[in-house]
Amino acid sequence: MFSSDSRNCSVVDYCSYNGISESTLKRWLHKFETEGVEGLRESKTWNRYSQELKLQAVKDYESGKYSLSEVVYHYNISSSTVLRKWSRKMY
């Protein structure tokens, strides 16, 4: 279906062919751009976040001004699931 040169296909087609979501691809690209190859390695430890960062991230998300992905990227939160859990705990 695709040649080995994936530069000739759309993001949607690439994600579909490889069985990943566009949001996953975007998250991987963001990690690579901000942390390099090291950012793509599987973490062996839990990230720690200050209470202030958690509160501000939840406020920004709940404000409706920013998407879940935007807040996760802005605050360098490990995943959208983490932010959702914070939001449920605070409200």
Contacts in CASP RR format, 6 or more apart in sequence:
PFRMAT RR
TARGET T0000
AUTHOR 0000-0000-0000
METHOD contacts of the structure
MODEL  1
MFSSDSRNCSVVDYCSYNGISESTLKRWLHKFETEGVEGLRESKTWNRYS
QELKLQAVKDYESGKYSLSEVVYHYNISSSTVLRKWSRKMY
1 17 0 8 1.000
2 8 0 8 1.000
2 9 0 8 1.000
2 13 0 8 1.000
2 14 0 8 1.000
2 17 0 8 1.000
6 14 0 8 1.000
9 17 0 8 1.000
11 22 0 8 1.000
11 25 0 8 1.000
12 22 0 8 1.000
14 25 0 8 1.000
15 21 0 8 1.000
15 22 0 8 1.000
15 24 0 8 1.000
15 25 0 8 1.000
23 69 0 8 1.000
23 80 0 8 1.000
26 69 0 8 1.000
27 69 0 8 1.000
27 72 0 8 1.000
28 40 0 8 1.000
30 73 0 8 1.000
31 39 0 8 1.000
31 40 0 8 1.000
32 39 0 8 1.000
32 40 0 8 1.000
34 76 0 8 1.000
43 78 0 8 1.000
47 77 0 8 1.000
47 78 0 8 1.000
49 75 0 8 1.000
49 77 0 8 1.000
53 75 0 8 1.000
54 86 0 8 1.000
54 90 0 8 1.000
55 90 0 8 1.000
56 75 0 8 1.000
57 71 0 8 1.000
57 74 0 8 1.000
57 75 0 8 1.000
57 77 0 8 1.000
57 83 0 8 1.000
57 86 0 8 1.000
58 83 0 8 1.000
58 86 0 8 1.000
58 87 0 8 1.000
58 90 0 8 1.000
58 91 0 8 1.000
60 66 0 8 1.000
60 71 0 8 1.000
60 74 0 8 1.000
61 68 0 8 1.000
61 71 0 8 1.000
61 83 0 8 1.000
61 87 0 8 1.000
62 87 0 8 1.000
62 91 0 8 1.000
66 74 0 8 1.000
68 80 0 8 1.000
68 83 0 8 1.000
68 84 0 8 1.000
69 80 0 8 1.000
71 77 0 8 1.000
71 83 0 8 1.000
72 79 0 8 1.000
72 80 0 8 1.000
72 82 0 8 1.000
72 83 0 8 1.000
77 83 0 8 1.000
END
